[in-house]
Amino acid sequence: MSDHQPSPPADKHLHHTPVSVLDLAPIVEGGSASDSFGRSLDLARHAERWGFHRFWMAEHHNMPGIASSATSVLIGHVAGGTTSIRVGSGGIMLPNHAPLVIAEQFGTLESLYPGRIDLGLGRAPGTDQPTARALRRNSGMSGKDFPDLLDELLHYFQPAGAPEQQTIRAIPGEGLSIPIWLLGSSGFSAELASQHGMPFAFASHFAPDYLMQALRLYREQFQPGFLSTPYAMVGLSIIAADTAEEAHRLATSQQQQILNMIRGKRGPLQPPVDSMDALWDQHEKHIVEAQMSYAIIGDKQTVRERLHAVLRETQADEFIIATQVYDHQARLHSYELVYEIMQEAREAEPR
């Protein structure tokens, strides 16, 4: 169920490292969900043209600043508007759903867009507890059920057995080879991914403190299964611009978003500001900066240097980049600069 080849040896190089896009489908101040969907498709088309490897969308609920709640529907929208880039979930929060429904949804997507669909799975609710209860309709569900839900989902993708042995079948879904990833921000999913021999993606863009611990756990405990060798993707927040000053100004939209989350507030993505000093106190500043400790913000040279440093540190097999920027053209340009960095790294490869 994977499109991956075995990972290259340690000491990876940027020119060998695939780079992908994680889109949170932001709703900006003064915008709408419909606007957000149009921008997501536009970003995906640019990413495809620039050679990004995959385009993932994340499940969140009851968040006025994120439009990707119906994640499977939006994946179909993006896949239908592109031709070759892999499209998937980063991720589907499996405890929110019946595994049969997810098998049917992604079986449908894979049947419509064969060879292009990824299913990334997480165990968090992607929202607050009251909304999680509204989604699940069963207060007894929790992330602790995730391994059982995963086993059930994997069962639905197996080839058909004897009719008397299989009373519930995912149609479409049954027998389809869809790459399944486990996503995490701690060691739990890293360990589960290693047990199943699955690819693993770590969300260091919002849980940087556990990145190296989770990667180490995943690689040390990995058992061949869906993959013969471990494959780890690292999620990064990158905001690039022509100047460092402009990049740091653009980053204030994400800083405001995190600050509002700390304060228990929700709302659309705010325009950038010239300074955050009037918006946060020193304690809040420390929390926001800690959460963004792996964020790469700056001009092209700074981003290049930091990407090389993170690759040396993590030995990532792939990067997936989230860019929370208010202005769509500035967001596109940030990804374009990353594309240029990767292209220049490939062109500079010794031959």
C-alpha positions as CSV (number, residue, x, y, z in Angstrom):
1,M,0.0,0.0,0.0
2,S,2.8,2.4,-0.6
3,D,4.4,4.3,-3.5
4,H,7.8,4.5,-1.7
5,Q,11.1,3.0,-2.5
6,P,13.5,2.1,0.3
7,S,15.1,5.1,1.9
8,P,18.6,6.1,0.8
9,P,21.4,5.7,3.2
10,A,22.0,8.1,6.1
11,D,23.4,11.6,5.4
12,K,20.7,12.5,3.0
13,H,21.1,15.4,0.6
14,L,18.5,18.1,-0.3
15,H,18.6,17.2,-4.0
16,H,17.3,13.7,-3.1
17,T,14.6,14.8,-0.7
18,P,11.0,15.1,-2.0
19,V,9.1,18.1,-0.8
20,S,5.3,18.3,-0.4
21,V,2.6,20.7,0.5
22,L,0.3,20.7,3.6
23,D,-2.7,23.0,3.1
24,L,-4.9,24.0,6.0
25,A,-7.3,25.7,3.7
26,P,-7.1,29.0,5.7
27,I,-10.1,31.3,5.8
28,V,-8.7,34.8,6.0
29,E,-10.2,37.9,7.6
30,G,-12.8,39.2,5.1
31,G,-12.8,35.9,3.1
32,S,-15.1,32.9,2.9
33,A,-14.8,29.1,2.7
34,S,-15.6,29.3,-1.0
35,D,-12.6,31.7,-1.5
36,S,-10.4,29.3,0.5
37,F,-11.3,26.3,-1.7
38,G,-10.4,28.3,-4.8
39,R,-7.1,29.3,-3.3
40,S,-6.4,25.7,-2.3
41,L,-6.9,24.5,-5.9
42,D,-4.8,27.3,-7.3
43,L,-2.0,26.4,-4.8
44,A,-2.3,22.7,-5.8
45,R,-2.0,23.5,-9.5
46,H,1.1,25.6,-8.8
47,A,2.6,22.9,-6.6
48,E,2.0,20.4,-9.4
49,R,3.7,22.6,-12.0
50,W,6.7,23.2,-9.6
51,G,7.2,19.5,-9.0
52,F,6.1,19.2,-5.4
53,H,5.5,15.5,-4.6
54,R,2.1,15.5,-2.9
55,F,-0.6,17.9,-1.7
56,W,-2.2,17.0,1.6
57,M,-5.2,18.6,3.5
58,A,-5.9,18.4,7.2
59,E,-9.1,17.7,9.1
60,H,-10.2,20.3,11.5
61,H,-13.7,21.1,12.9
62,N,-15.5,24.1,14.5
63,M,-12.6,26.4,13.5
64,P,-13.6,29.6,11.7
65,G,-10.1,30.0,10.2
66,I,-9.9,26.5,8.6
67,A,-12.2,25.3,5.8
68,S,-11.0,21.7,5.4
69,S,-13.5,20.0,7.7
70,A,-15.0,17.8,5.0
71,T,-11.5,16.6,4.1
72,S,-12.4,13.8,1.7
73,V,-14.7,16.0,-0.3
74,L,-12.0,18.7,-0.6
75,I,-9.4,16.1,-1.6
76,G,-11.7,15.1,-4.5
77,H,-12.0,18.8,-5.5
78,V,-8.2,19.2,-5.6
79,A,-7.5,15.8,-7.3
80,G,-10.2,16.6,-9.9
81,G,-8.5,20.0,-10.7
82,T,-5.0,18.6,-11.1
83,T,-3.5,15.8,-13.2
84,S,-0.5,14.2,-11.6
85,I,0.3,15.4,-8.1
86,R,-0.5,13.0,-5.3
87,V,-3.4,14.3,-3.2
88,G,-4.3,13.1,0.3
89,S,-5.1,13.7,3.9
90,G,-2.7,15.1,6.5
91,G,-4.7,13.8,8.0
92,I,-8.0,12.1,8.6
93,M,-8.7,12.0,12.4
94,L,-9.8,8.4,12.5
95,P,-11.5,8.4,15.9
96,N,-14.0,10.9,14.5
97,H,-15.2,8.4,11.9
98,A,-16.4,4.8,11.4
99,P,-13.5,3.1,9.6
100,L,-15.9,1.6,7.0
101,V,-16.9,5.2,6.0
102,I,-13.3,6.2,5.5
103,A,-12.5,3.0,3.6
104,E,-15.5,3.8,1.3
105,Q,-14.5,7.5,0.9
106,F,-10.9,6.8,0.0
107,G,-11.8,3.8,-2.0
108,T,-14.0,6.1,-4.1
109,L,-11.2,8.7,-4.4
110,E,-8.7,6.0,-5.4
111,S,-11.2,4.7,-8.0
112,L,-11.7,8.2,-9.4
113,Y,-8.0,9.1,-9.4
114,P,-6.1,5.9,-9.4
115,G,-2.5,5.9,-8.2
116,R,-2.8,9.5,-6.8
117,I,-4.4,9.2,-3.4
118,D,-2.8,9.0,0.0
119,L,-4.5,8.3,3.3
120,G,-2.8,9.9,6.3
121,L,-4.4,9.1,9.6
122,G,-4.2,10.8,13.0
123,R,-5.7,10.0,16.4
124,A,-6.4,13.5,17.7
125,P,-10.0,14.9,17.3
126,G,-8.8,17.9,15.4
127,T,-11.0,20.1,17.5
128,D,-12.2,20.7,21.1
129,Q,-13.9,18.0,23.2
130,P,-17.5,19.3,22.8
131,T,-17.1,19.2,19.0
132,A,-15.5,15.8,19.2
133,R,-18.5,14.5,21.0
134,A,-20.8,16.0,18.4
135,L,-18.7,14.3,15.7
136,R,-18.5,10.9,17.3
137,R,-22.0,10.7,18.9
138,N,-20.4,8.4,21.4
139,S,-18.7,9.8,24.5
140,G,-16.8,6.5,25.0
141,M,-14.6,7.0,21.9
142,S,-11.1,8.3,22.5
143,G,-7.6,8.2,21.0
144,K,-7.0,5.0,22.9
145,D,-9.2,3.2,20.4
146,F,-7.0,4.2,17.5
147,P,-5.0,0.9,17.1
148,D,-8.3,-1.0,16.9
149,L,-9.8,1.4,14.5
150,L,-6.7,1.2,12.4
151,D,-6.9,-2.6,12.3
152,E,-10.6,-2.4,11.3
153,L,-9.8,0.1,8.5
154,L,-6.9,-2.1,7.2
155,H,-9.2,-5.0,7.1
156,Y,-11.6,-3.2,4.7
157,F,-8.9,-2.6,2.2
158,Q,-7.9,-6.3,2.1
159,P,-8.8,-8.3,-1.1
160,A,-12.1,-10.0,-0.9
161,G,-12.2,-13.4,0.9
162,A,-14.9,-16.0,0.8
163,P,-18.4,-14.5,1.1
164,E,-19.2,-16.3,4.3
165,Q,-16.0,-14.9,5.9
166,Q,-16.7,-11.3,5.0
167,T,-20.1,-10.0,5.9
168,I,-19.2,-6.3,5.8
169,R,-17.2,-5.0,2.8
170,A,-16.0,-1.6,1.6
171,I,-17.1,-1.1,-1.9
172,P,-15.3,0.7,-3.4
173,G,-12.2,0.2,-1.2
174,E,-11.8,-3.5,-1.0
175,G,-8.5,-4.7,-2.6
176,L,-7.3,-1.2,-3.5
177,S,-3.6,-0.3,-2.9
178,I,-3.8,3.1,-1.2
179,P,-0.7,4.3,0.7
180,I,-1.6,4.6,4.4
181,W,0.5,6.9,6.6
182,L,0.3,7.4,10.4
183,L,0.7,11.0,11.5
184,G,1.7,12.0,15.0
185,S,2.9,14.7,17.3
186,S,4.2,12.3,20.0
187,G,5.7,8.8,20.3
188,F,2.3,6.9,20.2
189,S,1.8,7.0,16.4
190,A,5.5,6.6,15.8
191,E,5.5,3.3,17.7
192,L,2.3,2.1,16.0
193,A,3.7,3.0,12.6
194,S,6.9,1.1,13.3
195,Q,4.9,-2.0,14.4
196,H,2.9,-2.0,11.1
197,G,5.9,-1.1,9.0
198,M,4.1,2.0,7.7
199,P,5.4,5.4,6.6
200,F,5.3,8.0,9.4
201,A,4.8,11.8,9.3
202,F,5.6,14.0,12.3
203,A,3.9,17.4,12.8
204,S,6.9,19.4,14.0
205,H,5.2,22.5,12.8
206,F,3.1,22.4,16.0
207,A,4.9,19.9,18.3
208,P,8.6,20.5,17.8
209,D,9.7,19.3,21.2
210,Y,9.0,15.6,20.4
211,L,10.3,15.5,16.9
212,M,13.6,13.8,17.4
213,Q,12.3,11.5,20.1
214,A,9.5,10.3,17.8
215,L,11.8,9.8,14.8
216,R,14.3,7.8,16.9
217,L,11.5,5.6,18.3
218,Y,10.1,5.0,14.8
219,R,13.4,4.0,13.2
220,E,14.7,1.9,16.1
221,Q,11.5,-0.1,16.5
222,F,10.6,-0.4,12.8
223,Q,9.5,-3.8,11.6
224,P,9.1,-4.5,7.9
225,G,5.4,-4.6,6.9
226,F,3.8,-2.3,4.3
227,L,7.4,-0.9,3.8
228,S,10.7,-2.8,3.9
229,T,12.5,0.1,5.5
230,P,11.4,3.2,7.5
231,Y,10.2,6.3,5.7
232,A,9.8,9.4,7.8
233,M,8.3,12.7,6.6
234,V,8.8,15.9,8.7
235,G,6.2,18.6,8.7
236,L,7.7,22.1,8.7
237,S,6.3,25.6,8.8
238,I,8.1,27.7,6.1
239,I,7.5,31.3,5.3
240,A,9.8,32.6,2.6
241,A,10.0,36.1,1.0
242,D,12.4,38.1,-1.0
243,T,13.7,39.8,2.2
244,A,13.9,38.6,5.8
245,E,12.0,41.6,6.9
246,E,9.0,40.7,4.7
247,A,9.1,37.1,5.7
248,H,9.0,37.9,9.4
249,R,6.1,40.4,8.7
250,L,4.2,37.7,6.9
251,A,4.8,35.3,9.8
252,T,2.9,37.5,12.2
253,S,-0.4,36.1,10.8
254,Q,0.6,32.6,12.0
255,Q,1.8,34.1,15.3
256,Q,-1.5,35.8,15.8
257,Q,-3.3,32.5,15.1
258,I,-1.3,30.6,17.7
259,L,-1.7,33.5,20.2
260,N,-5.5,33.3,19.7
261,M,-5.4,29.6,20.3
262,I,-3.5,30.1,23.6
263,R,-6.2,32.6,24.6
264,G,-9.0,30.2,23.6
265,K,-10.1,32.4,20.8
266,R,-11.0,31.3,17.3
267,G,-11.4,33.3,14.1
268,P,-10.1,33.8,10.5
269,L,-6.5,34.2,9.7
270,Q,-5.5,37.8,10.4
271,P,-3.6,40.2,8.2
272,P,0.1,40.6,9.1
273,V,1.2,43.4,11.4
274,D,4.5,45.4,11.6
275,S,5.1,44.3,15.2
276,M,3.6,41.8,17.6
277,D,4.8,43.7,20.7
278,A,1.4,45.3,21.3
279,L,-0.5,42.1,20.9
280,W,1.3,39.7,23.3
281,D,2.9,39.7,26.7
282,Q,6.3,38.1,27.4
283,H,4.9,34.8,28.6
284,E,2.7,34.5,25.5
285,K,5.6,35.4,23.2
286,H,7.7,32.7,24.8
287,I,4.9,30.1,24.2
288,V,4.4,31.1,20.5
289,E,8.1,31.2,19.8
290,A,8.5,27.8,21.4
291,Q,5.8,26.3,19.2
292,M,7.4,27.8,16.1
293,S,10.9,26.8,17.1
294,Y,11.2,24.6,13.9
295,A,9.6,27.2,11.7
296,I,11.8,28.5,8.9
297,I,11.2,32.2,8.3
298,G,13.4,34.4,6.1
299,D,14.8,35.1,2.6
300,K,15.8,32.4,0.2
301,Q,19.3,32.0,1.5
302,T,18.1,31.7,5.1
303,V,15.5,29.1,4.1
304,R,18.1,27.1,2.1
305,E,20.5,27.0,5.1
306,R,17.8,26.0,7.6
307,L,16.5,23.3,5.3
308,H,19.9,21.8,5.0
309,A,20.4,22.0,8.8
310,V,17.0,20.4,9.5
311,L,17.8,17.6,7.0
312,R,21.1,16.9,8.7
313,E,19.4,16.8,12.1
314,T,16.4,14.7,11.2
315,Q,17.6,12.7,8.2
316,A,14.0,13.1,6.9
317,D,13.0,11.1,3.9
318,E,10.6,13.9,2.9
319,F,9.5,17.3,4.0
320,I,5.9,18.5,3.9
321,I,5.5,22.3,4.2
322,A,2.7,24.3,5.8
323,T,2.7,28.0,5.0
324,Q,0.1,30.1,6.9
325,V,0.2,33.4,5.1
326,Y,-2.7,35.8,4.8
327,D,-2.1,37.0,1.2
328,H,-2.5,34.3,-1.4
329,Q,0.1,35.7,-3.8
330,A,2.7,36.0,-1.0
331,R,1.8,32.4,0.0
332,L,2.4,31.2,-3.6
333,H,5.7,33.1,-3.7
334,S,6.8,31.4,-0.5
335,Y,6.3,28.0,-2.1
336,E,7.9,29.2,-5.3
337,L,11.0,30.2,-3.4
338,V,11.2,26.7,-1.8
339,Y,10.7,25.2,-5.3
340,E,13.7,27.3,-6.6
341,I,15.8,26.1,-3.6
342,M,15.1,22.5,-4.4
343,Q,15.6,23.0,-8.1
344,E,19.0,24.6,-7.6
345,A,20.0,21.8,-5.2
346,R,19.2,19.3,-7.9
347,E,21.1,21.2,-10.6
348,A,24.1,21.5,-8.3
349,E,24.2,17.7,-7.7
350,P,27.6,16.2,-8.6
351,R,27.4,14.2,-11.8
